[in-house]
């Protein structure tokens, strides 16, 4: 606070006072001397550069969760893996997503094989080849036949497989026997009858024991007795060999 008094300080103290104030904070600003002692002179204005504005980088978007990787264990099948991990689209989607890893046969999965659950695996690079598109007319792609992932779809797909192998059977005959044997549950297993006591329990939609499944397995279907299509086709193949057709089976077989 300035000292109170009646006497005016000499005018030339104004410059010293201005310099003292300007130097507060550690950095003295050089003010022009021209007109500093003249009362009517306009004070010079020093324009300070505005500090550079630092724009914060936008927050990175939350990275989508990476697909889960599953390591195949001994005894695993695509159907069981899809069922245990609730894979949307079931074993077919799991197979399609991991086809570059598995290959063309869904039954050929090996322990230690890494499968992605819920996302498509990286494609293998295609070998370079000459482009002959101009030498031949374009051919419309053939749409693969699709089936619903339920009892109706399993039976219809099985009927197409049976037809390709000349194995008899009808929708009604297959459906009737499935409902009696497992009520439509592809993971059904009988742990109480004589087969179970012998160490070979009946499994799947048509309750087939492992030795029968192996002996009558239909090529092109997975080597998994719990797989719906594989179970149906093996059972129909067995029934055709023993009874002429699954349509002739109306009880335990």
QUIQUINOR-V715799 format. One record per residue. RES is the residue in three letters. PSI is psi in whole degrees, -180 to 180 (none if undefined). BURIAL is # if it has 24 or more other ideal C-beta (glycine too) atoms within 12 Angstrom, else .. Layout:
# QUIQUINOR-V715799
res=RES psi=PSI burial=BURIAL
res=RES psi=PSI burial=BURIAL
This chain:
# QUIQUINOR-V715799
res=UNK psi=133 burial=.
res=UNK psi=146 burial=.
res=UNK psi=140 burial=.
res=UNK psi=143 burial=.
res=UNK psi=164 burial=.
res=UNK psi=-16 burial=.
res=UNK psi=138 burial=.
res=UNK psi=140 burial=.
res=UNK psi=155 burial=.
res=UNK psi=148 burial=.
res=UNK psi=-34 burial=.
res=UNK psi=-6 burial=.
res=UNK psi=-16 burial=.
res=UNK psi=-40 burial=.
res=UNK psi=-44 burial=.
res=UNK psi=-40 burial=.
res=UNK psi=-40 burial=.
res=UNK psi=-41 burial=.
res=UNK psi=-38 burial=.
res=UNK psi=-44 burial=.
res=UNK psi=-42 burial=.
res=UNK psi=-26 burial=.
res=UNK psi=-5 burial=.
res=UNK psi=136 burial=.
res=UNK psi=0 burial=.
res=UNK psi=-9 burial=.
res=UNK psi=107 burial=.
res=UNK psi=135 burial=.
res=UNK psi=128 burial=.
res=UNK psi=117 burial=.
res=UNK psi=145 burial=.
res=UNK psi=140 burial=.
res=UNK psi=-18 burial=.
res=UNK psi=122 burial=.
res=UNK psi=9 burial=.
res=UNK psi=-27 burial=.
res=UNK psi=4 burial=.
res=UNK psi=128 burial=.
res=UNK psi=-34 burial=.
res=UNK psi=-5 burial=.
res=UNK psi=136 burial=.
res=UNK psi=133 burial=.
res=UNK psi=140 burial=.
res=UNK psi=143 burial=.
res=UNK psi=123 burial=.
res=UNK psi=122 burial=.
res=UNK psi=116 burial=.
res=UNK psi=139 burial=.
res=UNK psi=133 burial=.
res=UNK psi=140 burial=.
res=UNK psi=141 burial=.
res=UNK psi=135 burial=.
res=UNK psi=128 burial=.
res=UNK psi=115 burial=.
res=UNK psi=121 burial=.
res=UNK psi=137 burial=.
res=UNK psi=138 burial=.
res=UNK psi=141 burial=.
res=UNK psi=129 burial=.
res=UNK psi=141 burial=.
res=UNK psi=147 burial=.
res=UNK psi=124 burial=.
res=UNK psi=131 burial=.
res=UNK psi=145 burial=.
res=UNK psi=134 burial=.
res=UNK psi=148 burial=.
res=UNK psi=149 burial=.
res=UNK psi=138 burial=.
res=UNK psi=131 burial=.
res=UNK psi=133 burial=#
res=UNK psi=120 burial=.
res=UNK psi=133 burial=#
res=UNK psi=164 burial=.
res=UNK psi=133 burial=.
res=UNK psi=-6 burial=.
res=UNK psi=152 burial=#
res=UNK psi=158 burial=#
res=UNK psi=-39 burial=#
res=UNK psi=-45 burial=#
res=UNK psi=-40 burial=#
res=UNK psi=-45 burial=#
res=UNK psi=-40 burial=#
res=UNK psi=-43 burial=.
res=UNK psi=-31 burial=.
res=UNK psi=13 burial=#
res=UNK psi=49 burial=.
res=UNK psi=123 burial=#
res=UNK psi=128 burial=.
res=UNK psi=-6 burial=.
res=UNK psi=-162 burial=#
res=UNK psi=-30 burial=#
res=UNK psi=-43 burial=#
res=UNK psi=-40 burial=#
res=UNK psi=-43 burial=#
res=UNK psi=-45 burial=#
res=UNK psi=-42 burial=#
res=UNK psi=-31 burial=#
res=UNK psi=17 burial=#
res=UNK psi=-37 burial=#
res=UNK psi=-25 burial=.
res=UNK psi=-43 burial=#
res=UNK psi=-41 burial=#
res=UNK psi=-160 burial=.
res=UNK psi=-10 burial=.
res=UNK psi=113 burial=.
res=UNK psi=-15 burial=#
res=UNK psi=-10 burial=#
res=UNK psi=65 burial=.
res=UNK psi=141 burial=#
res=UNK psi=150 burial=.
res=UNK psi=137 burial=.
res=UNK psi=-14 burial=.
res=UNK psi=134 burial=#
res=UNK psi=120 burial=.
res=UNK psi=143 burial=#
res=UNK psi=137 burial=#
res=UNK psi=111 burial=#
res=UNK psi=2 burial=#
res=UNK psi=154 burial=.
res=UNK psi=135 burial=.
res=UNK psi=160 burial=.
res=UNK psi=135 burial=.
res=UNK psi=145 burial=.
res=UNK psi=140 burial=.
res=UNK psi=134 burial=.
res=UNK psi=140 burial=.
res=UNK psi=143 burial=.
res=UNK psi=140 burial=.
res=UNK psi=159 burial=.
res=UNK psi=144 burial=.
res=UNK psi=112 burial=.
res=UNK psi=19 burial=.
res=UNK psi=-29 burial=.
res=UNK psi=-15 burial=.
res=UNK psi=-6 burial=.
res=UNK psi=150 burial=.
res=UNK psi=152 burial=.
res=UNK psi=138 burial=.
res=UNK psi=128 burial=.
res=UNK psi=134 burial=.
res=UNK psi=142 burial=.
res=UNK psi=123 burial=.
res=UNK psi=125 burial=.
res=UNK psi=142 burial=.
res=UNK psi=135 burial=.
res=UNK psi=156 burial=.
res=UNK psi=149 burial=.
res=UNK psi=147 burial=.
res=UNK psi=66 burial=#
res=UNK psi=-177 burial=.
res=UNK psi=-42 burial=#
res=UNK psi=-46 burial=.
res=UNK psi=-39 burial=.
res=UNK psi=-43 burial=#
res=UNK psi=-44 burial=#
res=UNK psi=-40 burial=#
res=UNK psi=-40 burial=#
res=UNK psi=-40 burial=#
res=UNK psi=-37 burial=#
res=UNK psi=-39 burial=#
res=UNK psi=-44 burial=#
res=UNK psi=-41 burial=#
res=UNK psi=-38 burial=.
res=UNK psi=-25 burial=.
res=UNK psi=6 burial=.
res=UNK psi=29 burial=.
res=UNK psi=127 burial=#
res=UNK psi=160 burial=.
res=UNK psi=147 burial=#
res=UNK psi=164 burial=#
res=UNK psi=-47 burial=#
res=UNK psi=-44 burial=.
res=UNK psi=-41 burial=#
res=UNK psi=-48 burial=#
res=UNK psi=-43 burial=#
res=UNK psi=-44 burial=.
res=UNK psi=-34 burial=#
res=UNK psi=-46 burial=#
res=UNK psi=-32 burial=.
res=UNK psi=-39 burial=.
res=UNK psi=-39 burial=#
res=UNK psi=-1 burial=#
res=UNK psi=23 burial=.
res=UNK psi=13 burial=#
res=UNK psi=112 burial=.
res=UNK psi=-15 burial=#
res=UNK psi=13 burial=#
res=UNK psi=144 burial=#
res=UNK psi=140 burial=#
res=UNK psi=112 burial=#
res=UNK psi=17 burial=.
res=UNK psi=-17 burial=.
res=UNK psi=-173 burial=.
res=UNK psi=-34 burial=.
res=UNK psi=-43 burial=.
res=UNK psi=-40 burial=.
res=UNK psi=-29 burial=.
res=UNK psi=-2 burial=.
res=UNK psi=8 burial=.
res=UNK psi=74 burial=.
res=UNK psi=151 burial=#
res=UNK psi=140 burial=#
res=UNK psi=154 burial=#
res=UNK psi=-170 burial=#
res=UNK psi=-41 burial=#
res=UNK psi=20 burial=#
res=UNK psi=68 burial=#
res=UNK psi=135 burial=#
res=UNK psi=157 burial=#
res=UNK psi=-45 burial=#
res=UNK psi=-40 burial=.
res=UNK psi=-42 burial=#
res=UNK psi=-44 burial=#
res=UNK psi=-41 burial=.
res=UNK psi=-33 burial=.
res=UNK psi=14 burial=#
res=UNK psi=135 burial=#
res=UNK psi=124 burial=#
res=UNK psi=144 burial=.
res=UNK psi=-6 burial=.
res=UNK psi=156 burial=#
res=UNK psi=150 burial=#
res=UNK psi=62 burial=#
res=UNK psi=112 burial=#
res=UNK psi=-18 burial=#
res=UNK psi=-14 burial=#
res=UNK psi=125 burial=#
res=UNK psi=-50 burial=#
res=UNK psi=-40 burial=#
res=UNK psi=-40 burial=#
res=UNK psi=-46 burial=#
res=UNK psi=-47 burial=#
res=UNK psi=-37 burial=#
res=UNK psi=-43 burial=#
res=UNK psi=-41 burial=#
res=UNK psi=-36 burial=#
res=UNK psi=-42 burial=#
res=UNK psi=-45 burial=#
res=UNK psi=-37 burial=#
res=UNK psi=-38 burial=#
res=UNK psi=-36 burial=.
res=UNK psi=-36 burial=.
res=UNK psi=-3 burial=.
res=UNK psi=-32 burial=.
res=UNK psi=153 burial=#
res=UNK psi=-24 burial=#
res=UNK psi=-21 burial=#
res=UNK psi=0 burial=.
res=UNK psi=124 burial=#
res=UNK psi=14 burial=.
res=UNK psi=-165 burial=.
res=UNK psi=137 burial=.
res=UNK psi=none burial=#
